Amino acid sequence: MPAASSTVKARVSRSGTVPKLERPGPLRERVYEALLELITTRALRPGQHLVESELAGHLGVSRQPVREALQRLNTEGWVDLRPAQGAFVHEPTEEEADQLLSVRTLLEAEAARLAAANSGSAGIAALEKLCAKGEQAVADDDVDLAVATNAAFHAKVMELAGNVVLAELAGQVDRRVRWYYTPVARRRGKQSWIEHRELIAAISARDEGRATEVMRAHTEHTRTTYHERSDRT
């Protein structure tokens, strides 16, 4: 999962507060990005009631940009606006998650194949560095960093694939993949990075078939783990 936008610093801290937004950049866009990041990382959890006045106070802005952001997030399926009740973080159904993670498997398996065909030593080294970082995050039980590094690893594979259209399609589902991966990151833990090591070996060997197979199995493991997670309602 990629790291949070450099222009968005708002995150729910362990005390439950949201630091105020920095001023540079269009306010409407920054409020949207801040709320989307909080939802993606599950600092704002599925089903949580979103009160405009509270969010505005936490972010240090007026209610208007918050209202506009919530309307946009509703259009994009991140927030549900319920008549006479207000806004709530969308609760994804099992079918929604399954469909998106299935599409992710197709995209990432092709990216792995192309990466094996196209990658040079610099690309392999970049993957190795990200894998080491992810392994350390797991060892430190740093879930946020593990999720971010996992996204960065997959983004790097997509970059090495060298297919612009494929990358654009993957970008459309990336944030939701992070959303679904976060609650299972600890459970996937070390095994996920073992699978990443296997993928690096296949790409390094320029074995397109093996890279495809490893990536398909890897993303399917995540999909299965999501459906087996302990926080299902």
C-alpha positions in Angstrom: 0.0 0.0 0.0 1.5 3.4 -0.8 2.4 5.8 2.0 0.0 8.6 2.9 0.1 11.7 0.7 2.8 14.2 1.7 0.2 16.9 1.7 -2.1 15.1 4.1 -0.9 14.8 7.6 -4.2 14.1 9.3 -4.3 10.7 11.0 -6.2 9.5 14.1 -3.6 9.2 16.8 -3.7 6.6 19.5 -5.5 9.1 21.7 -8.3 9.4 19.1 -7.7 12.9 17.9 -7.0 14.1 14.4 -4.2 16.6 13.9 -5.3 19.8 12.1 -4.6 20.0 8.4 -1.7 22.0 7.1 -2.7 25.0 5.0 -0.9 24.6 1.6 -3.0 23.3 -1.3 -6.7 23.4 -2.2 -8.7 23.0 1.0 -11.5 20.9 -0.5 -9.1 18.4 -2.0 -7.0 18.2 1.2 -10.1 17.5 3.3 -11.2 14.8 0.9 -7.7 13.2 0.9 -7.5 13.3 4.7 -10.8 11.6 5.2 -10.1 9.0 2.5 -6.7 8.2 4.1 -8.4 7.8 7.5 -11.0 5.5 6.0 -8.4 3.5 4.0 -6.3 2.9 7.1 -9.4 2.1 9.1 -8.7 4.9 11.6 -12.3 5.6 10.7 -13.8 2.2 10.8 -16.5 0.6 8.6 -19.9 1.6 9.9 -18.6 4.5 12.0 -20.9 7.5 12.2 -19.2 10.6 10.6 -20.4 13.8 12.2 -19.6 16.9 10.1 -19.0 19.2 13.1 -16.7 16.8 14.8 -14.6 16.2 11.7 -14.4 19.9 10.9 -13.2 20.6 14.4 -10.6 17.9 14.3 -9.3 19.0 11.0 -9.4 22.7 11.8 -11.7 23.6 8.9 -15.3 24.7 8.4 -18.1 22.2 7.9 -18.5 23.1 4.2 -15.4 21.3 2.8 -16.2 18.4 5.1 -19.7 18.2 3.7 -18.4 18.4 0.1 -15.8 15.7 0.9 -18.4 13.4 2.3 -20.6 13.8 -0.7 -17.7 12.9 -3.0 -16.8 9.9 -0.8 -20.4 8.8 -1.0 -20.4 9.0 -4.8 -17.2 6.9 -4.8 -18.6 4.3 -2.4 -16.5 5.0 0.6 -19.3 6.7 2.6 -23.0 6.0 2.9 -25.3 9.0 3.3 -28.5 7.9 5.0 -31.6 10.2 5.1 -32.2 11.6 8.5 -29.3 9.7 10.0 -26.2 11.3 8.4 -22.9 9.9 7.0 -21.4 6.5 7.8 -18.2 4.8 6.6 -19.3 2.2 4.1 -19.3 -1.4 5.3 -18.0 -3.5 2.4 -19.9 -6.7 1.7 -18.1 -10.0 1.2 -19.2 -9.9 -2.4 -17.7 -6.5 -3.0 -14.4 -7.5 -1.5 -14.4 -10.8 -3.4 -15.0 -9.1 -6.7 -12.3 -6.4 -6.2 -9.7 -8.9 -4.9 -10.4 -11.2 -7.8 -9.8 -8.4 -10.2 -6.6 -7.5 -8.3 -5.4 -11.1 -8.8 -5.7 -10.8 -12.6 -4.0 -7.5 -12.8 -1.1 -8.4 -10.4 -0.5 -11.8 -12.0 0.0 -10.1 -15.4 2.2 -7.5 -13.8 4.4 -10.2 -12.3 4.8 -11.9 -15.6 5.8 -8.6 -17.4 8.1 -7.7 -14.5 9.9 -11.1 -15.0 10.3 -10.3 -18.7 11.5 -6.7 -18.3 13.2 -6.2 -14.9 16.9 -5.5 -14.6 19.2 -5.5 -11.6 18.1 -2.1 -10.3 14.5 -3.2 -10.2 15.4 -6.5 -8.4 17.4 -4.5 -5.9 14.5 -2.2 -5.2 12.2 -5.1 -4.6 14.8 -6.7 -2.2 15.0 -3.4 -0.3 11.2 -3.2 0.1 11.0 -6.8 1.1 13.6 -6.3 3.9 11.7 -3.2 5.1 8.4 -5.2 5.2 10.0 -8.1 7.0 11.3 -5.7 9.7 7.9 -4.0 10.0 6.4 -7.5 10.7 9.1 -8.2 13.2 8.4 -4.9 14.9 4.6 -5.6 14.8 4.2 -2.2 13.0 1.0 -2.9 11.1 0.7 0.5 9.5 4.2 0.3 8.1 3.7 -3.3 7.0 0.6 -2.3 5.1 2.3 0.7 3.5 5.3 -1.3 2.5 3.2 -4.1 1.1 1.5 -1.6 -1.1 4.8 -0.1 -2.2 6.1 -3.5 -3.1 3.2 -4.3 -5.3 3.3 -0.8 -6.8 7.0 -1.5 -7.7 6.2 -4.8 -9.4 3.5 -2.9 -11.4 6.1 -0.2 -12.3 8.6 -2.9 -13.4 5.9 -4.4 -15.6 6.2 -1.3 -17.8 2.6 -1.4 -19.0 0.9 2.0 -18.5 -2.6 0.8 -19.1 -2.2 -2.0 -16.6 -0.8 0.4 -14.1 -3.7 2.8 -14.5 -6.2 0.0 -13.9 -4.3 -1.2 -10.9 -4.2 2.3 -9.6 -8.0 2.4 -9.6 -8.2 -0.5 -7.2 -5.1 0.2 -5.1 -6.7 2.1 -2.3 -9.5 -0.4 -1.8 -6.9 -3.2 -1.7 -5.2 -1.3 1.1 -8.6 -1.1 2.8 -9.2 -4.8 2.6 -5.6 -5.7 3.5 -5.3 -3.7 6.7 -7.5 -5.9 8.9 -5.6 -9.1 7.8 -2.1 -7.6 7.7 -1.1 -9.0 11.1 -2.5 -12.4 10.3 -0.8 -12.6 6.9 2.4 -11.3 8.6 5.6 -13.2 7.9 4.1 -15.5 5.3 3.2 -12.7 3.0 6.9 -11.6 2.9 8.0 -15.2 2.3 5.8 -15.2 -0.7 7.3 -11.8 -1.8 10.7 -13.4 -1.6 9.5 -16.2 -3.8 8.2 -13.7 -6.3 11.5 -11.8 -6.3 13.4 -15.1 -7.1 11.1 -15.8 -10.0 11.4 -12.3 -11.4 15.2 -12.4 -10.9 15.3 -15.7 -12.8 13.2 -14.1 -15.6 10.8 -17.0 -15.2 7.5 -15.5 -16.4 5.4 -18.6 -15.7 6.7 -19.0 -12.2 6.3 -15.3 -11.4 2.7 -15.4 -12.6 2.0 -18.5 -10.5 3.5 -17.1 -7.4 1.7 -13.8 -7.6 -1.6 -15.4 -8.3 -1.2 -17.7 -5.3 -0.1 -14.7 -3.2 -3.0 -12.5 -4.0 -5.4 -15.5 -3.6 -4.0 -16.1 -0.1 -4.9 -12.6 0.8 -8.4 -12.9 -0.6 -9.0 -16.1 1.4 -7.6 -14.6 4.6 -9.9 -11.6 4.2 -12.9 -13.8 4.1 -11.7 -15.8 7.1 -10.8 -12.7 9.2 -12.0 -12.7 12.8 -13.8 -9.3 12.7 -16.5 -10.4 10.3 -20.0 -9.3 11.4 
